[in-house]
């Protein structure tokens, strides 16, 4: 049975993730505070319309408003921070993995497919990266054949010439079909 890999480190790209979490938290808290203000404004309007009994509500309104704001912030900030870290983890992790994968290939390590967890985001980008690498670089099987002297070595500097020489009519047809789909969408 295949082991499932779970990243333990949640803040993989700390600056980017914290910036996104801060934006999520700020937006969530702003919306919640706006709602608190609207509710309190409505209650104050209702209190003013009550004959005789409205003065007691109006006298306690300032404290009630401050208490509502504090409770809202106390609930929203931790909640939005946790949700933000979890969501950004599913984006930053694959981005980090693909970056490390590209660096490993550039350093001359064997070319293997880049893999990310099934719950992560950016699967389309990972698949596109794998397709691009497969198109430009030999597979691991080709690397083994190379070791046995069956093929010529491939170098990163050869990539532009390889791309030009490996273009085939079928690749052109596929590119035209993709362009047609994008134009119709």
C-alpha positions in Angstrom: 0.0 0.0 0.0 1.3 3.4 -0.9 2.0 5.8 1.9 0.2 9.2 1.8 2.6 12.1 2.3 1.4 14.9 4.5 3.4 18.1 4.8 3.9 19.0 8.4 5.1 22.5 7.7 2.1 24.7 7.0 3.9 28.0 6.2 6.0 26.9 3.2 6.3 30.3 1.6 5.9 32.4 4.7 5.9 35.9 3.1 3.4 35.1 0.4 1.2 33.0 2.7 1.1 35.5 5.5 0.3 38.3 3.1 -2.6 36.3 1.7 -3.8 35.4 5.2 -3.6 39.1 6.2 -5.8 40.0 3.2 -8.3 37.2 3.9 -8.5 38.2 7.6 -8.8 42.0 6.8 -11.6 41.4 4.3 -13.5 39.0 6.6 -13.1 41.3 9.6 -14.2 44.3 7.6 -17.3 42.5 6.4 -18.1 41.3 9.9 -17.6 44.7 11.5 -19.7 46.3 8.8 -22.5 43.9 9.7 -22.1 44.7 13.4 -22.3 48.4 12.8 -25.5 47.9 10.7 -27.2 45.8 13.3 -26.3 48.2 16.1 -27.4 51.2 14.0 -30.8 49.4 13.4 -31.2 48.7 17.1 -30.4 52.3 18.0 -33.0 53.5 15.5 -35.5 51.0 17.0 -34.6 52.2 20.5 -35.3 55.8 19.6 -38.7 55.0 18.3 -39.8 53.3 21.6 -41.6 55.8 23.8 -40.0 56.1 27.2 -38.0 52.8 27.1 -35.5 53.9 24.5 -33.4 56.1 26.8 -32.2 53.0 28.8 -31.2 51.2 25.5 -29.5 54.4 24.2 -27.5 54.8 27.4 -26.1 51.2 27.1 -25.7 51.3 23.3 -22.0 52.5 23.3 -20.9 49.7 25.6 -23.0 47.2 23.6 -21.4 48.3 20.3 -17.8 48.1 21.7 -18.6 44.6 23.1 -20.0 43.4 19.8 -17.0 44.7 17.9 -14.6 43.0 20.3 -16.4 39.7 20.2 -16.6 39.8 16.4 -12.8 40.5 16.1 -12.0 37.9 18.7 -13.9 35.3 16.7 -13.0 36.3 13.2 -9.2 36.9 13.4 -8.3 33.4 14.6 -10.9 31.7 12.4 -9.8 33.6 9.2 -6.1 33.1 10.0 -6.6 29.3 10.4 -8.7 29.0 7.2 -6.2 31.3 5.4 -3.2 29.2 6.4 -4.9 25.9 5.4 -6.0 27.3 2.0 -2.7 29.0 1.2 -0.9 25.7 2.2 -2.7 24.0 -0.7 -1.3 26.6 -3.1 2.1 27.4 -1.7 3.0 23.7 -1.2 2.6 22.8 -4.9 4.3 26.0 -6.0 7.3 25.2 -3.7 7.3 21.6 -5.0 7.3 22.6 -8.7 10.1 25.2 -8.0 12.2 22.5 -6.3 11.5 20.1 -9.2 12.7 22.7 -11.7 15.8 23.4 -9.7 16.6 19.7 -9.4 16.3 19.3 -13.2 18.5 22.4 -13.8 21.1 20.9 -11.4 21.3 17.8 -13.6 19.3 15.4 -11.5 17.3 12.7 -13.5 14.1 13.9 -15.1 11.0 12.5 -13.3 7.4 13.7 -13.3 6.6 16.3 -10.7 3.9 15.0 -8.3 1.7 16.9 -5.9 -0.8 15.7 -3.3 -4.4 15.0 -4.5 -5.9 17.7 -2.2 -3.5 20.4 -3.4 -4.4 23.1 -5.9 -2.5 23.8 -9.1 -2.8 20.3 -10.6 -3.3 21.8 -14.1 0.0 23.7 -13.7 1.8 20.6 -12.5 0.4 18.6 -15.5 1.5 21.4 -17.9 5.0 21.5 -16.3 5.3 17.7 -16.7 4.2 17.9 -20.3 6.7 20.7 -21.1 9.5 18.8 -19.4 8.6 15.6 -21.2 8.6 17.5 -24.5 12.0 19.1 -23.8 13.9 16.5 -21.9 14.3 12.8 -22.2 12.4 10.5 -19.8 14.1 8.4 -17.1 14.0 5.5 -19.6 15.9 7.6 -22.1 18.4 8.5 -19.4 19.0 4.8 -18.8 19.5 4.3 -22.5 21.9 7.2 -22.5 24.0 5.6 -19.7 24.2 2.5 -21.8 25.5 4.7 -24.7 22.4 4.3 -26.9 21.6 8.0 -27.2 23.3 11.4 -27.2 23.3 13.3 -23.9 20.8 16.1 -23.5 21.8 19.5 -22.0 19.7 22.4 -20.8 21.6 24.7 -23.3 20.2 22.5 -26.1 16.6 23.2 -25.2 15.9 26.0 -27.8 17.3 23.9 -30.6 15.4 20.8 -29.3 12.2 22.7 -29.3 12.7 23.9 -32.8 13.7 20.5 -34.1 11.0 18.5 -32.3 8.0 20.5 -33.6 5.9 18.2 -35.7 2.7 18.8 -37.7 0.7 16.9 -35.0 1.9 19.5 -32.4 0.9 22.3 -34.7 -2.6 20.8 -35.2 -3.0 20.4 -31.4 -1.9 24.0 -30.9 -4.4 25.2 -33.5 -7.2 23.2 -31.8 -6.4 24.7 -28.5 -6.4 28.2 -30.0 -9.8 27.6 -31.6 -11.2 26.4 -28.2 -9.8 29.5 -26.4 -11.3 31.8 -29.2 -14.7 30.2 -28.9 -14.7 30.4 -25.1 
